[in-house]
Amino acid sequence: MAFFYCLIFATIPVGLCEESLSWMSSSSYYDSDLVANESVAIKLLDKFNAGIGDYQANFIGSQFAYYTDSTEENRGKIDMARLELAIFSQKKLRLSSFEVENFSSDTKRRIEALLKPGIGGSSTGGSLLRRYSQATACLSSDNCFTLDPDLSRIMAKSRDYDQLYWAWNSWRDVAGRPSRDDFILEVESNNHNSISYGFTDTSDHWRSAYEVDDIAEQVNKLYADLAPLYTQIHAYVRRKLYNYYGPDYINLEGPIPAHLLGNMWAQSWINIFDIVQPYPVNSTVDLTAAIRKKYFNGEELFRAAEDFFLSLGMLKASKSFWEESLFERPQDGRKVVCHGTAWDFQNQEDLRISMCADLTLVDFIIAHHEMGHIQYYMQYVDQPFEFRQGANPGFHEAVGDVIALSASTPEYHRNIGLIDEIEDNEEADINFLMRQALDKIAFLPFSFLVDTWRWGVFNGSIPPEKYNTKWWEFREKFQGVQPPTPRTEEHFDPAAKYHISAGTPYLRYFVSTVTQFQFHQALCDAAGHVGPLFKCNLHNSTEAGKLFSEMLQFGSSQHWTNAMETITGQTEMKSDALVEYFKPLTEWLEKQNENETIGWDRAHRWYPQAPDPWYGGASVMQHSAYLLMTCVLLNSLFT
């Protein structure tokens, strides 16, 4: 394979081709006395480790460059860096000739990890992600809206039904609808690659990252355990939205229109807390306003997040991290991918963030989440290359989410000066738990259904002519949300979500949502917390930081069940800690919802009343009112 690349691509460095060919052509490793020699295998592993860092850094660095300056030139550099990495990576295939039965468990795991094919990403040149990252929704040629921060702010802050309807539909028109054909090609290409690696399809390939045969069954059980809590939240929120928008827009027995939940994908409902707040008379502080008063830019949000980790006695990011990261949308006209991403260049040196952070509570929490990835990278930096990743994909997401649980508490907000005092009463507790549930519980079905849908796409049970239909069937079945307007196969709404356009597996977020509460409970015990779990704040607990670091340093050198046991004493994912955290809210909701329909009727097709067009500031009715007022004024001037 390396010889083929070198013949075809004249731009490949000659030294790389010659070196790779020498590895591939050498027969010494095929000697019958050597293929069972563990010390020879270890030397080969170490030799590969010594060389792979530069090629990984070049490839990941080219991706970072494209994310922060999305030009065709930078896209071309990704292709070349990917090719150079692929040629060097052929060297690891030599390890497949070893007879590992009598090797130590560590060496066997190193070889297995190195030979395991990668998961996720684009296999067709990244056209889906390119379209997603460059899409803008326009009212006119000189009045266009990017997703971040423009459309995201509308979805979060606007309470104008017509404007929300426009933003929701417009984003799907530009980021989703044109992407169907490219997505079909991506599915075919991914399946071809996965089958060539010995998997039945890409869904089988993606699930293999969890190193257990029954991961689908495990998450199905966890979802079934937690669905009753979600339906209680859903019923309560639906009633509050009905009271706010009225019967023309909300059906009290049906799904909730997806554009009214404060988020482009209805995956987090925290932005509509002002509408659904249980006790409005409670003097809740506007935390976004407090954040904007205290911090001046996106970098300061991330420095605040790092300070949390430092308070646990954990590691500090390097000077180059702060100099080279992108924390805000550039003002120089560059096109960038704004989705928050933590980067490990895999050379044991370079770590970065790319995100167009806004000074909001949501992005304050996201900053803590993304710095969790950075902390994980730093903690396992001394592991060999093949173990420099999370114990499973969900663990990497859970690290920052654990810290975000504490970063959401009033005690932490007081500690860092966002609020002056803490209200300690039942009403304040219910308000706090409702805010948390709008983020955590509301997210559960979405994080579950995204890959449930993709698994069906990859295994063929969902054919291309049913992609959008099945997407909305899953959204309604699991999430209880519906589109605000009828959708057909002319639309392709899944691609309006970053992770689908980027080819990033999503099950990790469901796993993270469950395991973060297990980790939180264990770390709170280590910190000596006494009282309700939801009131635990890990800030300044070096005892918790020590236990956390011990697990993070494993990387993937241990099976995830062993890593989990290190921190929790358990070897499986359980929903108990999550249920305990939200128990006071669950009991409160059950009383509030005594006369509500729990769940939603999927058989009766209903859509909200069609809104007036939105022109960038007012609805048709408002424009008519302005016109009438103008006519009255003009008439008074000339009579």
ZAMARGU-4260 file (C-alpha; in steps of 0.2 Angstrom, whole numbers, plus 5000, padded with zeros to 4 digits):
<rodrens>
0) 5000/5000/5000 | 5014/5012/5004 | 5023/5008/4988 | 5006/5012/4979 | 5005/5029/4987
5) 5023/5033/4983 | 5020/5029/4965 | 5004/5039/4963 | 5008/5054/4974 | 5024/5063/4968
10) 5022/5076/4982 | 5025/5063/4996 | 5042/5066/5004 | 5055/5053/4997 | 5062/5050/5014
15) 5044/5044/5021 | 5042/5033/5006 | 5059/5025/5008 | 5057/5023/5027 | 5040/5015/5025
20) 5045/5003/5012 | 5060/4997/5022 | 5048/4993/5036 | 5036/4984/5025 | 5049/4974/5015
25) 5059/4968/5030 | 5057/4950/5033 | 5065/4949/5050 | 5049/4951/5059 | 5042/4936/5050
30) 5055/4925/5057 | 5047/4911/5066 | 5058/4913/5082 | 5054/4932/5082 | 5035/4933/5080
35) 5032/4925/5097 | 5046/4936/5105 | 5037/4949/5116 | 5053/4960/5118 | 5054/4962/5099
40) 5035/4967/5098 | 5038/4980/5112 | 5053/4987/5103 | 5042/4989/5087 | 5028/4997/5097
45) 5041/5009/5105 | 5048/5013/5088 | 5031/5017/5081 | 5027/5028/5096 | 5043/5038/5093
50) 5038/5042/5075 | 5019/5044/5075 | 5018/5060/5085 | 5025/5071/5071 | 5013/5064/5058
55) 4998/5065/5070 | 5002/5083/5075 | 5003/5088/5056 | 4987/5080/5052 | 4977/5086/5067
60) 4986/5103/5065 | 4979/5104/5047 | 4962/5100/5053 | 4963/5114/5067 | 4969/5126/5054
65) 4954/5122/5043 | 4942/5124/5058 | 4949/5141/5062 | 4951/5147/5043 | 4940/5137/5032
70) 4949/5140/5015 | 4951/5128/5000 | 4970/5129/5003 | 4968/5123/5021 | 4956/5109/5016
75) 4969/5103/5003 | 4983/5103/5017 | 4971/5091/5027 | 4971/5079/5012 | 4990/5079/5011
80) 4993/5077/5029 | 4980/5063/5030 | 4990/5054/5016 | 5007/5056/5024 | 4999/5049/5041
85) 4991/5034/5032 | 5008/5030/5024 | 5017/5030/5040 | 5003/5021/5049 | 5006/5006/5038
90) 5021/5002/5049 | 5009/4996/5063 | 5003/4982/5052 | 5019/4973/5055 | 5012/4970/5073
95) 4998/4959/5065 | 5011/4945/5062 | 5015/4942/5080 | 5008/4928/5090 | 5002/4936/5105
100) 4994/4922/5115 | 5009/4921/5128 | 5012/4940/5128 | 5008/4950/5144 | 4991/4957/5145
105) 4998/4975/5143 | 5007/4971/5127 | 4992/4962/5120 | 4981/4977/5124 | 4994/4989/5116
110) 4995/4979/5100 | 4976/4977/5099 | 4973/4995/5102 | 4985/5000/5089 | 4978/4989/5076
115) 4960/4994/5079 | 4953/5005/5065 | 4948/5022/5069 | 4930/5028/5072 | 4921/5043/5065
120) 4925/5057/5054 | 4922/5059/5035 | 4928/5047/5023 | 4923/5057/5007 | 4932/5073/5009
125) 4922/5082/5022 | 4909/5090/5010 | 4896/5088/5023 | 4905/5097/5037 | 4911/5111/5025
130) 4893/5115/5020 | 4888/5115/5038 | 4902/5126/5044 | 4900/5139/5030 | 4881/5139/5030
135) 4872/5156/5033 | 4853/5160/5034 | 4849/5176/5025 | 4834/5188/5025 | 4843/5197/5010
140) 4860/5197/5002 | 4867/5209/5015 | 4858/5202/5030 | 4864/5185/5034 | 4865/5175/5050
145) 4878/5162/5055 | 4873/5148/5067 | 4885/5154/5081 | 4882/5166/5088 | 4867/5173/5077
150) 4854/5160/5075 | 4859/5152/5092 | 4855/5168/5101 | 4838/5169/5092 | 4834/5152/5097
155) 4839/5155/5115 | 4833/5173/5118 | 4818/5176/5106 | 4800/5174/5112 | 4794/5179/5095
160) 4785/5164/5087 | 4787/5170/5070 | 4806/5174/5072 | 4809/5157/5080 | 4800/5148/5066
165) 4810/5157/5053 | 4827/5153/5061 | 4823/5135/5064 | 4817/5132/5046 | 4831/5143/5038
170) 4845/5134/5046 | 4838/5117/5040 | 4836/5124/5022 | 4854/5129/5021 | 4863/5116/5032
175) 4851/5101/5030 | 4842/5100/5014 | 4857/5101/5002 | 4866/5088/5011 | 4856/5072/5007
180) 4866/5066/4992 | 4883/5068/5001 | 4877/5060/5016 | 4871/5044/5006 | 4889/5044/4999
185) 4896/5045/5016 | 4886/5031/5023 | 4891/5020/5008 | 4909/5024/5010 | 4909/5022/5029
190) 4901/5005/5027 | 4913/4999/5014 | 4928/5004/5026 | 4920/4996/5041 | 4916/4979/5032
195) 4934/4979/5025 | 4939/4979/5044 | 4929/4964/5048 | 4913/4973/5055 | 4896/4970/5048
200) 4893/4989/5045 | 4898/5005/5053 | 4886/5004/5067 | 4895/4988/5073 | 4911/4997/5070
205) 4906/5012/5081 | 4899/5001/5095 | 4916/4991/5096 | 4924/5006/5105 | 4915/5001/5121
210) 4923/4984/5121 | 4907/4975/5126 | 4895/4965/5115 | 4879/4971/5123 | 4882/4990/5123
215) 4866/4993/5114 | 4856/4983/5126 | 4864/4992/5141 | 4860/5009/5134 | 4842/5003/5130
220) 4840/4998/5148 | 4847/5014/5155 | 4835/5024/5144 | 4820/5014/5149 | 4825/5017/5168
225) 4826/5036/5165 | 4811/5039/5152 | 4798/5041/5166 | 4808/5056/5173 | 4809/5063/5156
230) 4790/5062/5153 | 4787/5071/5169 | 4798/5086/5164 | 4790/5085/5146 | 4772/5087/5153
235) 4777/5101/5165 | 4786/5111/5151 | 4772/5108/5138 | 4759/5115/5150 | 4771/5131/5154
240) 4773/5133/5135 | 4754/5132/5132 | 4751/5145/5145 | 4764/5156/5136 | 4760/5153/5118
245) 4742/5147/5119 | 4732/5133/5111 | 4736/5138/5093 | 4754/5133/5095 | 4754/5120/5109
250) 4744/5104/5110 | 4743/5098/5128 | 4741/5080/5123 | 4754/5080/5109 | 4773/5083/5105
255) 4780/5100/5108 | 4785/5110/5093 | 4804/5109/5092 | 4808/5127/5089 | 4800/5133/5105
260) 4813/5124/5117 | 4827/5137/5117 | 4839/5127/5106 | 4841/5124/5088 | 4839/5105/5090
265) 4829/5105/5106 | 4842/5095/5115 | 4844/5107/5129 | 4829/5117/5136 | 4839/5128/5149
270) 4836/5144/5138 | 4818/5144/5142 | 4820/5143/5160 | 4812/5160/5161 | 4796/5153/5155
275) 4795/5137/5165 | 4803/5143/5181 | 4794/5134/5195 | 4794/5149/5208 | 4795/5165/5198
280) 4794/5175/5214 | 4810/5167/5220 | 4824/5180/5217 | 4834/5171/5204 | 4849/5180/5198
285) 4852/5182/5179 | 4868/5173/5178 | 4871/5177/5160 | 4871/5196/5165 | 4883/5192/5180
290) 4894/5183/5168 | 4895/5197/5156 | 4899/5209/5170 | 4913/5198/5177 | 4921/5192/5161
295) 4926/5201/5145 | 4929/5188/5132 | 4928/5170/5128 | 4946/5166/5134 | 4941/5172/5151
300) 4927/5159/5152 | 4940/5146/5149 | 4952/5153/5161 | 4939/5152/5174 | 4936/5134/5170
305) 4954/5130/5171 | 4954/5138/5189 | 4941/5125/5194 | 4953/5111/5189 | 4967/5120/5198
310) 4957/5121/5214 | 4957/5102/5214 | 4976/5101/5212 | 4975/5096/5194 | 4985/5101/5179
315) 4988/5118/5172 | 4987/5121/5153 | 5003/5127/5144 | 5007/5144/5138 | 5005/5139/5120
320) 4988/5132/5123 | 4982/5150/5127 | 4992/5158/5113 | 4986/5146/5099 | 4968/5142/5104
325) 4953/5151/5096 | 4940/5157/5109 | 4929/5169/5099 | 4923/5171/5081 | 4937/5181/5072
330) 4933/5199/5067 | 4944/5198/5051 | 4931/5189/5040 | 4938/5171/5041 | 4926/5157/5040
335) 4927/5146/5055 | 4919/5130/5062 | 4912/5138/5078 | 4907/5121/5087 | 4916/5120/5103
340) 4930/5107/5100 | 4945/5102/5111 | 4961/5097/5101 | 4975/5085/5106 | 4988/5085/5092
345) 4994/5068/5099 | 5012/5074/5100 | 5012/5075/5119 | 5014/5094/5118 | 5001/5104/5108
350) 4983/5106/5115 | 4970/5118/5108 | 4952/5124/5109 | 4942/5131/5095 | 4925/5139/5099
355) 4916/5155/5096 | 4911/5157/5114 | 4898/5169/5119 | 4896/5177/5136 | 4882/5167/5142
360) 4878/5154/5156 | 4877/5140/5143 | 4894/5144/5136 | 4901/5146/5153 | 4896/5128/5157
365) 4903/5122/5139 | 4920/5130/5143 | 4921/5119/5159 | 4916/5104/5148 | 4929/5107/5135
370) 4942/5110/5148 | 4938/5093/5155 | 4944/5086/5138 | 4960/5096/5139 | 4963/5090/5157
375) 4960/5072/5151 | 4973/5074/5138 | 4986/5081/5150 | 4983/5067/5163 | 4986/5053/5151
380) 5000/5061/5141 | 5013/5049/5147 | 5004/5034/5141 | 5010/5026/5124 | 5001/5033/5109
385) 4989/5019/5108 | 4982/5022/5125 | 4981/5041/5124 | 4962/5042/5123 | 4947/5040/5135
390) 4943/5023/5143 | 4928/5024/5132 | 4921/5038/5121 | 4908/5042/5135 | 4921/5044/5148
395) 4930/5059/5139 | 4913/5068/5138 | 4909/5064/5156 | 4925/5072/5163 | 4920/5090/5159
400) 4902/5086/5163 | 4906/5081/5181 | 4915/5097/5184 | 4900/5106/5175 | 4889/5099/5189
405) 4898/5108/5202 | 4901/5124/5191 | 4882/5125/5190 | 4879/5126/5209 | 4875/5142/5218
410) 4889/5139/5230 | 4902/5139/5216 | 4894/5155/5209 | 4896/5163/5226 | 4914/5157/5227
415) 4919/5165/5211 | 4909/5181/5214 | 4895/5179/5202 | 4882/5180/5216 | 4883/5188/5233
420) 4873/5176/5243 | 4864/5159/5242 | 4846/5156/5245 | 4844/5140/5255 | 4825/5135/5254
425) 4815/5122/5245 | 4809/5134/5232 | 4827/5139/5228 | 4831/5120/5227 | 4817/5116/5215
430) 4822/5131/5204 | 4840/5125/5204 | 4835/5107/5200 | 4823/5112/5186 | 4837/5122/5178
435) 4848/5107/5179 | 4835/5095/5172 | 4832/5107/5157 | 4850/5103/5153 | 4853/5085/5158
440) 4836/5076/5158 | 4830/5085/5142 | 4846/5079/5133 | 4844/5061/5137 | 4832/5056/5123
445) 4841/5066/5110 | 4858/5059/5115 | 4850/5042/5114 | 4840/5043/5097 | 4854/5051/5086
450) 4864/5035/5085 | 4849/5024/5086 | 4844/5032/5070 | 4861/5031/5062 | 4863/5013/5067
455) 4847/5010/5057 | 4854/5020/5042 | 4871/5010/5043 | 4863/4993/5044 | 4850/4997/5030
460) 4834/4995/5040 | 4832/5014/5037 | 4834/5016/5018 | 4838/5033/5010 | 4820/5036/5004
465) 4815/5036/5023 | 4829/5045/5031 | 4820/5061/5036 | 4803/5052/5039 | 4812/5040/5052
470) 4822/5055/5059 | 4806/5063/5064 | 4798/5047/5070 | 4812/5044/5082 | 4811/5063/5087
475) 4793/5061/5091 | 4794/5043/5099 | 4809/5046/5111 | 4809/5065/5113 | 4791/5070/5111
480) 4795/5084/5100 | 4788/5088/5082 | 4793/5099/5068 | 4783/5116/5067 | 4779/5112/5049
485) 4776/5096/5039 | 4793/5088/5034 | 4795/5077/5019 | 4810/5068/5010 | 4813/5084/5001
490) 4821/5090/5018 | 4836/5082/5026 | 4835/5088/5044 | 4848/5077/5052 | 4862/5085/5043
495) 4858/5102/5052 | 4866/5094/5067 | 4885/5096/5068 | 4889/5078/5074 | 4880/5070/5059
500) 4888/5082/5046 | 4905/5079/5055 | 4903/5060/5056 | 4905/5060/5075 | 4897/5046/5085
505) 4884/5052/5097 | 4881/5038/5109 | 4896/5045/5120 | 4885/5059/5126 | 4871/5048/5132
510) 4884/5037/5141 | 4892/5053/5148 | 4875/5059/5155 | 4873/5044/5165 | 4891/5041/5170
515) 4894/5059/5175 | 4882/5057/5190 | 4891/5041/5195 | 4907/5050/5195 | 4900/5065/5204
520) 4893/5054/5218 | 4910/5045/5220 | 4920/5062/5220 | 4908/5070/5232 | 4910/5055/5244
525) 4929/5058/5242 | 4927/5076/5246 | 4917/5072/5262 | 4901/5080/5256 | 4886/5079/5268
530) 4869/5082/5262 | 4859/5081/5246 | 4869/5075/5231 | 4863/5090/5220 | 4871/5102/5233
535) 4888/5095/5231 | 4902/5107/5225 | 4919/5099/5222 | 4927/5116/5220 | 4943/5117/5231
540) 4943/5098/5235 | 4960/5091/5232 | 4954/5074/5239 | 4942/5073/5224 | 4955/5079/5212
545) 4967/5066/5217 | 4954/5052/5215 | 4949/5059/5198 | 4967/5061/5192 | 4971/5043/5196
550) 4957/5037/5184 | 4961/5049/5171 | 4979/5044/5170 | 4975/5027/5164 | 4969/5034/5147
555) 4963/5018/5138 | 4976/5007/5146 | 4963/4999/5156 | 4946/4992/5151 | 4933/5006/5155
560) 4925/4994/5168 | 4941/4994/5178 | 4943/5013/5176 | 4925/5015/5183 | 4929/5004/5197
565) 4944/5014/5202 | 4933/5029/5205 | 4916/5022/5209 | 4919/5005/5215 | 4906/4999/5202
570) 4910/4990/5185 | 4894/4995/5176 | 4884/5010/5171 | 4870/5013/5183 | 4856/5026/5183
575) 4855/5026/5203 | 4865/5042/5206 | 4856/5052/5192 | 4839/5047/5200 | 4845/5052/5217
580) 4851/5069/5211 | 4834/5073/5204 | 4823/5065/5217 | 4817/5081/5225 | 4812/5087/5208
585) 4804/5071/5203 | 4793/5071/5218 | 4788/5089/5215 | 4784/5086/5197 | 4773/5071/5201
590) 4762/5083/5211 | 4762/5097/5199 | 4757/5085/5184 | 4743/5076/5193 | 4730/5083/5180
595) 4742/5083/5165 | 4743/5070/5151 | 4760/5061/5154 | 4767/5057/5137 | 4761/5062/5120
600) 4749/5055/5107 | 4759/5051/5091 | 4744/5044/5081 | 4735/5061/5080 | 4744/5072/5067
605) 4743/5090/5073 | 4753/5105/5068 | 4754/5123/5076 | 4745/5137/5067 | 4756/5144/5052
610) 4765/5160/5058 | 4766/5176/5049 | 4782/5179/5039 | 4797/5187/5048 | 4806/5201/5040
615) 4820/5203/5052 | 4811/5213/5066 | 4793/5211/5065 | 4779/5200/5059 | 4766/5204/5046
620) 4754/5210/5059 | 4767/5221/5067 | 4772/5228/5050 | 4754/5232/5046 | 4752/5241/5063
625) 4767/5251/5059 | 4761/5256/5042 | 4744/5261/5049 | 4752/5272/5062 | 4763/5280/5048
630) 4748/5284/5038 | 4739/5291/5052 | 4754/5302/5056 | 4756/5308/5038 | 4737/5312/5037
635) 4738/5322/5053 | 4753/5332/5046 | 4744/5337/5029 | 4727/5340/5036
</rodrens>
